[in-house]
Amino acid sequence: MDLSNMSSADLRNLQEQVKRELKQRESQDLAKAREQILAIAQSVGVPLKDLVGSGAVRAKTGSVAPRYRNPADASQLWTGRGRQPKWVKDWLEAGKDIAGLKV
């Protein structure tokens, strides 16, 4: 297929067709993989839940409650995880204790 002779509109149309086809094939590949995994598990007598339950990565269960609040702006919160926000750094550099920011 010689793309250099195609118009811009034809190329965009082709691009959309490729996107749709890739999405459809990914769905088909996923369904096929599930069927194969289920067949293998059944052939050896292992329940599928045992196969994926023990080694699965733990899913994120939710957000962490904020532990600190900026006294100058109550909308600014920090959980105590990750990098300290500037307002926390400024508070600590002023020689104040972080306990003064506790929620």
C-alpha positions in Angstrom: 0.0 0.0 0.0 1.5 3.3 -1.1 0.5 5.9 1.4 2.3 8.8 -0.4 -0.4 8.9 -3.1 -3.3 9.1 -0.5 -5.0 12.4 0.4 -5.0 13.6 4.0 -8.7 12.7 4.3 -8.0 9.2 3.1 -5.1 8.9 5.5 -7.2 10.0 8.5 -9.9 7.6 7.5 -7.4 4.8 7.2 -6.0 5.8 10.6 -9.5 5.5 12.2 -10.0 2.1 10.6 -6.7 0.9 12.0 -7.6 2.1 15.4 -10.9 0.3 15.3 -9.4 -2.9 14.0 -6.6 -2.9 16.7 -9.2 -2.4 19.4 -11.3 -5.3 18.1 -8.3 -7.5 17.8 -7.1 -6.7 21.3 -10.5 -7.7 22.6 -10.4 -10.9 20.7 -6.9 -11.7 21.9 -7.9 -11.0 25.5 -10.9 -13.3 25.2 -8.8 -16.0 23.6 -6.2 -15.7 26.4 -8.9 -16.0 29.0 -10.3 -19.2 27.4 -6.8 -20.7 27.2 -6.0 -20.0 30.8 -9.4 -21.4 31.9 -8.8 -24.5 29.8 -5.4 -25.1 31.3 -6.6 -24.5 34.9 -9.5 -27.0 34.3 -7.2 -29.6 32.7 -5.0 -29.7 35.8 -7.9 -29.4 38.2 -6.9 -26.0 39.7 -9.8 -23.6 40.4 -9.2 -20.3 38.6 -9.6 -18.3 41.8 -6.7 -20.2 43.3 -4.6 -19.5 40.3 -5.0 -15.7 40.4 -5.9 -15.2 44.1 -2.6 -15.9 45.8 -0.1 -14.2 43.5 -2.1 -11.2 42.4 -0.9 -7.7 43.1 -3.0 -6.0 45.7 -5.3 -3.4 44.2 -5.4 0.1 45.6 -8.2 0.3 48.0 -8.7 4.0 48.3 -7.1 7.3 49.2 -5.3 8.1 52.4 -6.8 10.6 54.8 -5.0 13.9 55.2 -3.0 14.2 58.4 -1.8 17.9 58.0 -3.6 21.1 57.2 -2.1 24.5 56.3 -3.3 26.9 59.0 -3.1 29.8 56.5 -5.2 28.0 53.9 -7.5 25.3 55.1 -8.0 23.9 51.6 -4.3 22.8 51.5 -3.9 19.3 52.9 -1.1 16.7 53.0 -1.3 13.0 53.9 2.2 12.9 55.2 3.3 10.7 52.3 5.5 11.7 49.4 7.3 15.0 49.1 6.4 17.7 51.6 4.5 20.6 50.1 6.1 24.0 50.2 3.9 25.2 53.0 5.0 22.4 55.2 8.7 23.1 54.3 8.2 26.7 55.1 6.5 25.8 58.4 9.4 23.6 59.5 12.1 26.1 58.3 10.5 28.7 60.5 11.4 26.4 63.4 7.9 25.2 64.2 6.9 21.7 65.0 5.0 19.6 62.5 2.5 18.7 65.2 1.1 22.2 64.9 -0.2 21.2 61.4 -2.0 18.0 62.6 -5.6 17.7 61.5 
